[in-house]
Amino acid sequence: MPSNSQEPKKPEFSLSVPQAQSVSIAGDFNQWNPSSHPLKMDDKGIWRISLTLNPGQYEYRFFVDGEWQNDSNCSSSVENPFGTSKSLKIVK
């Protein structure tokens, strides 16, 4: 059975910062609220979360111990009005 490309997907976001006390993700999908999507650390020290997202483009950043950080695993980014960049996830 062919899949419908417009169905929601569950992309994973991950960041390797084993020394961090807290990591969350904020972006277009949660009105840039860093407290709404905390990540969980696995036994290898990698923080992970899977989000249900519709196909499209999403700008996001990680919030690590109170500091914004881009996704070092993401090769796509866009400029923001503050002179820095945001990571860009394309969900197909």
N, C-alpha and C positions, 0 to 999 in steps of 0.2 A: 504494500500500500504506500503510495507516494506521500511524503510529508508536506504539510502546508507551510510554506515559508513565512507566513504571517503569524504562526503560532508562537507564543512566548517561549523563550529559551532560558537556560540556566547556566550562563557563563560563570566561570570561577575567577575570582580575583585573589591574588596571593602576593605576599611580600615577606622577604627573609630579613627579619630584624629580631633575632632571638633575645637580644638584651632589652627589648621594649617591654614596658609594663602594660600598655594599652595601644591598640591599633583599631581604627575604624575607617570607614570609607564614606565619602560624601561626593555628591555630584548632581547632575540634572535629574536623576531618578529619585532623589529624596530632598529636593530643594536645598541642597548643600548643607544638610543638617548632619554634623559629624557624630552626633550621639545616637542616630537612629539605626545604624548598621555596624555594630562592633564585630570585629573578626575574632576567630578563635585560633589559638596557637596549637599546632600539631606537635607530635613527639620529636620532630626534627627541627623545631624552632621556626617553622614557617607559619605565618598568620594567613588564614584562608576564610573565604566566604563565597557562597554561590548565591546569586540574586536572580529572581525571575524577572526578565526584561523582554519587552517586545522588540522585534527587529528594528534597528535604527542605530544612530550614533549617539554616544553618551560621553560627556566630558566629566572627569572625576579626578579626585586626589585622595591620598591616604592622609589620615590625621594620626600621627605617631607621637604619643606622649605630649600632646598639646602643640605639636608643630606640623605644618603642612608638608607633605612630601609627594613627589610624583612617583608613578609606578616605574621602577627601573626595568621591568620586563616588557614594557609597552614601547613599541617603536613609533607610535603616532602621538602627536601632541598638537595643541593649539595655544595661541597666545591669549592671555587674559588682560583685562584693563589695568591690572596692577603691575604690569611689566614683567610678569613671570609666565610660566606656561602651565597647562593642565594636560593630563593624559587623556587620550581619546580611545574609547572602546567601540568597535563596530560589531554589532550583533546581527548576524545574517539568518 
